[in-house]
Amino acid sequence: MDVTTLGGLLVGLGAIGAAVASYLGKRGENANGRLNAEFDQIQEERDGLRGERDGLRLVLAERDARITELLEERLADQVELTRLRVRIVEMGGDP
């Protein structure tokens, strides 16, 4: 084998090596792109779920405030009923 043939073989092997490296690099790039797209989608879903969670927390806080208000009204009603029963007894009636 002379030097020219050997050089041609080395250039051919180099070209094949470069093609393989390029192919593998492109596959890695595609995989990385898909992974980034998945992460972006997951982050968007997470942000949406956080928004829903915050909305539900607001609804729960409003509900809890309303329950507290109703309990206070119930207590006031019970106090008023007790006061009226005492008043009935004082007036000689039967509660």
Phi, psi and chi 1 to 4 in degrees:
 res  aa     phi    psi   chi1   chi2   chi3   chi4
   1 MET       -  129.2 -142.7 -175.9 -103.1      -
   2 ASP   -92.6  176.1   62.1   -8.3      -      -
   3 VAL   -65.1  -36.6  175.2      -      -      -
   4 THR   -65.1  -43.9  -53.4      -      -      -
   5 THR   -65.2  -43.4  -54.4      -      -      -
   6 LEU   -62.6  -42.0 -175.3   59.8      -      -
   7 GLY   -63.9  -40.7      -      -      -      -
   8 GLY   -63.1  -41.9      -      -      -      -
   9 LEU   -63.8  -42.6  -75.3  174.0      -      -
  10 LEU   -64.6  -39.5  -71.6  176.5      -      -
  11 VAL   -65.5  -41.6  168.0      -      -      -
  12 GLY   -62.5  -45.6      -      -      -      -
  13 LEU   -63.5  -38.7  -71.3  174.9      -      -
  14 GLY   -62.9  -40.9      -      -      -      -
  15 ALA   -66.0  -41.5      -      -      -      -
  16 ILE   -64.4  -43.5  -69.2  172.8      -      -
  17 GLY   -61.2  -42.1      -      -      -      -
  18 ALA   -65.6  -39.3      -      -      -      -
  19 ALA   -64.9  -43.0      -      -      -      -
  20 VAL   -63.9  -44.3  168.0      -      -      -
  21 ALA   -62.2  -41.7      -      -      -      -
  22 SER   -64.3  -43.5  174.3      -      -      -
  23 TYR   -61.4  -48.4  172.4   74.6      -      -
  24 LEU   -65.7  -37.7  -66.6  176.3      -      -
  25 GLY   -63.9  -41.7      -      -      -      -
  26 LYS   -66.1  -39.1 -171.2   62.2  177.2  175.0
  27 ARG   -62.2  -42.8  -78.8 -173.6   54.8 -175.0
  28 GLY   -63.5  -40.0      -      -      -      -
  29 GLU   -64.1  -43.4 -178.0 -178.6  -23.0      -
  30 ASN   -63.2  -43.3  -70.5  -18.5      -      -
  31 ALA   -63.7  -40.5      -      -      -      -
  32 ASN   -65.3  -40.0 -168.1   25.8      -      -
  33 GLY   -63.2  -42.6      -      -      -      -
  34 ARG   -64.0  -41.2  -75.3 -169.2  -56.3  -90.2
  35 LEU   -63.4  -43.1 -174.8   62.8      -      -
  36 ASN   -63.1  -39.8  -74.2  -21.1      -      -
  37 ALA   -63.4  -41.8      -      -      -      -
  38 GLU   -62.4  -44.5  -71.3  -68.5  -33.5      -
  39 PHE   -63.0  -40.8  -83.4  126.5      -      -
  40 ASP   -61.5  -42.8  -70.6  -17.2      -      -
  41 GLN   -64.7  -43.2 -177.2  179.1   -2.2      -
  42 ILE   -62.1  -42.0  -71.4  169.7      -      -
  43 GLN   -65.9  -38.0  -71.3  173.1  -13.0      -
  44 GLU   -64.8  -43.2  -72.1  175.0    8.7      -
  45 GLU   -63.1  -40.9  -70.3  176.3    9.8      -
  46 ARG   -61.7  -44.0  179.3 -162.4   62.5 -158.3
  47 ASP   -63.9  -39.8  -67.1  -18.4      -      -
  48 GLY   -63.5  -41.8      -      -      -      -
  49 LEU   -67.8  -35.2  -70.0  172.6      -      -
  50 ARG   -63.6  -40.1  -77.6 -177.3  177.3  168.6
  51 GLY   -62.3  -44.3      -      -      -      -
  52 GLU   -61.8  -42.6  -73.7 -178.8   34.1      -
  53 ARG   -61.3  -44.1  178.8 -160.7   63.1 -163.2
  54 ASP   -64.3  -38.3  -66.7  -19.2      -      -
  55 GLY   -63.4  -42.0      -      -      -      -
  56 LEU   -66.6  -36.5  -70.5  173.1      -      -
  57 ARG   -63.3  -38.9  -76.8 -176.7  177.1  171.2
  58 LEU   -64.6  -44.1 -179.6   61.3      -      -
  59 VAL   -61.4  -43.2  168.7      -      -      -
  60 LEU   -64.7  -39.5  -72.6  175.1      -      -
  61 ALA   -64.2  -41.6      -      -      -      -
  62 GLU   -64.1  -41.7  -68.9  171.3   -7.3      -
  63 ARG   -63.7  -43.6 -174.3 -158.0   63.3 -173.9
  64 ASP   -62.7  -39.1  -70.1  -14.4      -      -
  65 ALA   -64.3  -41.2      -      -      -      -
  66 ARG   -65.7  -40.1  179.3   66.5  178.3  143.5
  67 ILE   -62.6  -42.6  -72.1  172.4      -      -
  68 THR   -62.7  -42.4  -59.4      -      -      -
  69 GLU   -61.6  -44.3  178.6 -175.8  -24.0      -
  70 LEU   -65.5  -37.8  -68.8  172.7      -      -
  71 LEU   -65.1  -38.3  -72.4  173.0      -      -
  72 GLU   -65.7  -40.8  -70.6  171.9   -4.9      -
  73 GLU   -63.8  -40.5  -71.4  177.4    8.2      -
  74 ARG   -62.4  -43.3 -179.2  173.5 -179.0 -119.7
  75 LEU   -62.5  -42.7  179.9   61.6      -      -
  76 ALA   -63.1  -40.1      -      -      -      -
  77 ASP   -63.3  -41.9  -71.1  -15.3      -      -
  78 GLN   -64.9  -38.8  -72.6  175.7  -16.4      -
  79 VAL   -64.0  -43.2  167.7      -      -      -
  80 GLU   -65.0  -41.9 -177.7   66.0   13.3      -
  81 LEU   -61.6  -42.2  -74.6  172.3      -      -
  82 THR   -63.5  -42.8  -57.1      -      -      -
  83 ARG   -61.5  -41.9 -173.5 -171.9   69.6   75.1
  84 LEU   -68.5  -36.6  -68.9  173.3      -      -
  85 ARG   -63.0  -43.5  -77.5 -170.7  179.7  123.1
  86 VAL   -62.0  -41.5  168.3      -      -      -
  87 ARG   -63.2  -40.3 -179.1   77.5  173.5  135.4
  88 ILE   -62.3  -44.9  -70.1  172.0      -      -
  89 VAL   -63.0  -41.3  169.2      -      -      -
  90 GLU   -62.9  -31.6  -72.7  175.1  -10.4      -
  91 MET   -86.5    2.4  -65.5  177.1   78.0      -
  92 GLY    93.0   11.5      -      -      -      -
  93 GLY   -92.4  179.8      -      -      -      -
  94 ASP  -114.4  116.2 -171.0   17.8      -      -
  95 PRO   -70.9      -   20.1  -22.7      -      -
